[in-house]
Amino acid sequence: MAACARCLADQGAAGVSVRGICTEAGVSPGLLTHYFDGVSHLIAETYRDVGAQVAATLDEAVEAAGDDPRARLRAYVIASFRPPVMDAALLATWVAFWSLVKTDDRLQIAHRETYALYRDDLERLIRACPVGGTADIRLMAVGLTALVDGLWLELCLDGAAFSAMEASDVAERWLDDLLARPLCRLA
């Protein structure tokens, strides 16, 4: 899976093949087909693995933040703008994955599962914070995911436009506002 992620980052989705991945991994094509039902299956499992690696990094940041719920939520968000999540090769890998999501059923499922886990983590962290009213925690997590993904993507694409610290500041100010005036479902 690491070799598949490297090939996706280096060559994009169109350049990935069983032969190329196996050459990168230093194994025979038979080994790949022994463990995976073709390259599509391998790419879907690589998507899940990359997502799990990002989740583990975010979880480590949360654990290092201590017990304060707000600090834990902040750490989760801010970790998205720091290495190893803030990484050009990771961006290239995600772009390759995303280019396949609409055309590959396995990738659609892997994407849906991975992002659901990400939003579930955010929902859990938001729920632990003092949030007033009849907040729609799910929508808050969706909005926060979109904000972080957008800032992360723009920062990866053009690090000169704004800094990781500025992205963190934007996200933190949005979090402050979101927690003070939570999103509620409108009929």
C-alpha distance (Angstrom), angle and dihedral (degrees) to the residues before:
residue distance angle dihedral
M1 . . .
A2 3.80 . .
A3 3.80 89.3 .
C4 3.81 90.2 48.9
A5 3.82 90.8 51.5
R6 3.81 90.8 49.7
C7 3.82 91.5 49.2
L8 3.81 91.1 49.0
A9 3.81 90.2 49.9
D10 3.80 93.8 46.3
Q11 3.81 101.5 38.1
G12 3.79 106.9 18.1
A13 3.78 123.9 -130.0
A14 3.81 94.4 -61.2
G15 3.80 92.8 57.1
V16 3.79 97.8 50.2
S17 3.79 118.3 106.7
V18 3.78 138.1 158.2
R19 3.81 89.6 -108.6
G20 3.82 93.4 49.2
I21 3.80 94.0 47.5
C22 3.80 92.2 46.8
T23 3.80 91.6 48.5
E24 3.82 89.4 50.8
A25 3.82 90.6 48.3
G26 3.80 94.1 43.2
V27 3.82 93.2 -125.1
S28 3.78 135.9 114.9
P29 3.81 121.2 -97.1
G30 3.79 88.2 -117.3
L31 3.80 90.2 65.1
L32 3.80 91.5 55.1
T33 3.79 93.2 49.2
H34 3.80 89.8 45.9
Y35 3.82 91.2 61.4
F36 3.81 101.2 27.8
D37 3.78 133.8 43.0
G38 3.80 92.4 -127.3
V39 3.78 135.3 -52.0
S40 3.83 94.1 -60.5
H41 3.79 90.5 59.3
L42 3.80 90.9 48.0
I43 3.80 92.3 49.5
A44 3.83 91.4 49.9
E45 3.80 91.1 50.3
T46 3.80 89.6 46.2
Y47 3.82 88.5 53.0
R48 3.81 89.6 54.4
D49 3.81 91.2 45.7
V50 3.80 94.3 50.1
G51 3.81 89.1 47.0
A52 3.80 90.0 50.7
Q53 3.81 90.9 50.4
V54 3.80 91.1 52.3
A55 3.81 90.3 46.2
A56 3.81 90.9 51.2
T57 3.80 90.5 52.3
L58 3.80 91.3 49.8
D59 3.81 91.0 46.5
E60 3.81 90.5 52.4
A61 3.80 89.6 53.4
V62 3.82 90.4 50.6
E63 3.80 92.5 50.2
A64 3.81 91.3 48.6
A65 3.83 90.2 53.1
G66 3.79 94.1 70.0
D67 3.78 128.2 -135.8
D68 3.81 103.1 -45.3
P69 3.84 106.3 110.3
R70 3.81 93.9 -146.6
A71 3.82 92.1 49.6
R72 3.81 90.0 48.9
L73 3.81 92.4 51.8
R74 3.80 91.0 45.9
A75 3.83 91.1 49.8
Y76 3.81 91.0 51.4
V77 3.80 92.1 52.6
I78 3.81 97.3 40.7
A79 3.83 92.4 49.8
S80 3.80 87.5 68.1
F81 3.80 88.8 69.1
R82 3.80 95.9 50.6
P83 3.82 133.0 71.9
P84 2.97 132.9 -58.8
V85 3.82 89.3 32.6
M86 3.79 92.0 40.8
D87 3.79 96.7 64.8
A88 3.82 133.5 131.7
A89 3.81 93.2 -139.6
L90 3.80 90.7 51.1
L91 3.81 89.2 51.5
A92 3.81 90.3 51.6
T93 3.80 90.6 49.4
W94 3.82 92.4 49.8
V95 3.82 91.7 47.4
A96 3.81 89.2 53.9
F97 3.81 90.8 48.3
W98 3.81 92.6 47.8
S99 3.80 91.5 49.9
L100 3.80 88.2 60.9
V101 3.81 100.6 41.1
K102 3.82 96.1 88.0
T103 3.81 94.7 46.1
D104 3.81 104.1 38.1
D105 3.80 119.8 64.1
R106 3.81 92.7 -156.7
L107 3.80 91.1 53.1
Q108 3.81 90.9 47.6
I109 3.79 89.6 55.7
A110 3.82 93.3 44.3
H111 3.81 90.1 49.3
R112 3.80 93.1 48.3
E113 3.81 92.1 48.4
T114 3.81 94.9 45.0
Y115 3.78 95.4 48.7
A116 3.81 91.7 43.6
L117 3.81 89.0 56.8
Y118 3.81 90.4 48.2
R119 3.81 92.0 50.5
D120 3.82 90.8 44.6
D121 3.81 89.1 56.1
L122 3.80 90.5 49.6
E123 3.80 92.0 47.1
R124 3.81 90.4 52.2
L125 3.81 91.5 49.5
I126 3.82 93.5 45.7
R127 3.80 91.8 47.0
A128 3.82 89.4 55.8
C129 3.82 90.5 57.7
P130 3.78 123.0 81.0
V131 3.80 103.1 -95.5
G132 3.77 120.6 173.2
G133 3.75 133.2 -139.9
T134 3.76 126.2 2.4
A135 3.77 95.2 -33.5
D136 3.78 118.8 -175.7
I137 3.80 97.6 -135.2
R138 3.81 91.9 -174.1
L139 3.81 92.0 57.1
M140 3.79 90.7 45.0
A141 3.82 89.1 55.1
V142 3.81 91.6 46.6
G143 3.80 91.0 51.5
L144 3.78 93.5 45.5
T145 3.81 90.6 48.8
A146 3.80 90.5 52.3
L147 3.79 92.3 48.2
V148 3.80 94.2 48.6
D149 3.82 93.4 43.4
G150 3.80 91.4 49.6
L151 3.80 94.4 47.9
W152 3.82 91.3 44.2
L153 3.80 92.3 50.0
E154 3.80 94.6 47.3
L155 3.80 91.9 45.3
C156 3.82 90.9 50.7
L157 3.80 92.3 47.3
D158 3.80 97.0 45.5
G159 3.78 116.4 12.4
A160 3.80 89.2 176.7
A161 3.82 93.9 65.0
F162 3.81 93.3 68.3
S163 3.78 137.8 -19.7
A164 3.79 132.3 -108.2
M165 3.80 87.1 -110.2
E166 3.80 90.6 54.8
A167 3.81 90.7 48.3
S168 3.80 88.2 50.8
D169 3.81 90.5 49.6
V170 3.81 92.4 50.3
A171 3.80 91.4 48.8
E172 3.79 92.7 46.1
R173 3.81 93.6 49.7
W174 3.79 90.2 48.2
L175 3.81 88.8 49.8
D176 3.80 91.3 51.1
D177 3.80 90.4 51.9
L178 3.78 93.3 43.0
L179 3.80 93.2 52.1
A180 3.82 92.3 44.9
R181 3.82 93.4 46.5
P182 3.81 106.8 20.9
L183 3.76 123.7 -160.4
C184 3.78 113.3 -100.3
R185 3.76 127.5 -168.7
L186 3.78 112.4 -101.7
A187 3.79 106.5 -141.1
